[in-house]
Structure formats: C-alpha cells, structure tokens
Amino acid sequence: MVSHTSKKVYILGIAHSGRVFRPSDWAERLAGVMSQFRPGLPRPGSHIAYSPWCVPSSVNGIRCVIVDEKLRHHEVMAWDFCMNFAKDNELQVSQGAPPRAENAVRVPTKV
C-alpha cells in the first residue's frame, strides 16, 4: 500500500502487466468524481473544476492522476476510493516524486 510519509501519489494508467489502461479518459473521470473534495467550503460552480488534491495529468507520456495526501486528511473515504481504484484495476502507483520513464513498464496494445 501507499506510505503515509509521501506527499503525492501518482496513479499511472499502466497495469502491472504493462498494458495501457482503458478508457483513455479514465484519469479525467476519476478526478471528476473527486472534484467535490477540496479545501474550504463548497462554492457555487465548484463541481466543474478538479480538486487540487486529485488532478489528472500525464507523466512521461503516460496518463495518470496525482493524488495529494491532503485528500486523506480531509476525507479518508475519498483517499481510499482512489487507492482502491488503483488496486482493483492493477494500476502502477508511484509515491513522492514523479515516476521515471524507465520504471513504467509498457506493453504495446493491439489496435
């Protein structure tokens, strides 16, 4: 599981087997679900922006979601949802600094 000392966790769109995770917009979908968990009080229209604690991104050409540990302190069930999403889908997870390209294993998918 994820260390409690890391500040950020990178959920990569690459399974442990090396396959690219589908659908291609999975990161935006996951971050969209987490958009309600944010610092401060809810603001009108805040549901249309990503939470600063769960942001879709790309690292070394691989889609990912960057989850800040502040989410865990704010709402542990939201943190668990993200970590279980990664576990259930057998996605690679990196703690702390962004993962390096050679550490993410990729197997080409058939088109």
Residue, then its C-alpha position, 0 to 999 in steps of 0.5 A: m500500500v501507499s506510505h503515509t510519509s509521501k506527499k503525492v501519489y501518482i496513479l499511472g494508467i499502466a497495469h502491472s502487466g504493462r498494458v495501457f489502461r482503458p478508457s483513455d479518459w479514465a484519469e479525467r473521470l476519476a478526478g471528476v468524481m473527486s472534484q467535490f473534495r477540496p479545501g474550504l467550503p463548497r462554492p457555487g460552480s465548484h463541481i466543474a473544476y478538479s480538486p487540487w488534491c486529485v488532478p489528472s495529468s500525464v507523466n512521461g507520456i503516460r496518463c495518470v492522476i496525482v493524488d495529494e495526501k491532503l485528500r486523506h486528511h480531509e476525507v479518508m473515504a475519498w483517499d481510499f476510493c482512489m487507492n482502491f481504484a488503483k488496486d482493483n484495476e492493477l494500476q502502477v502507483s508511484q509515491g513522492a516524486p514523479p515516476r521515471a520513464e524507465n520504471a513504467v513498464r509498457v506493453p504495446t496494445k493491439v489496435 
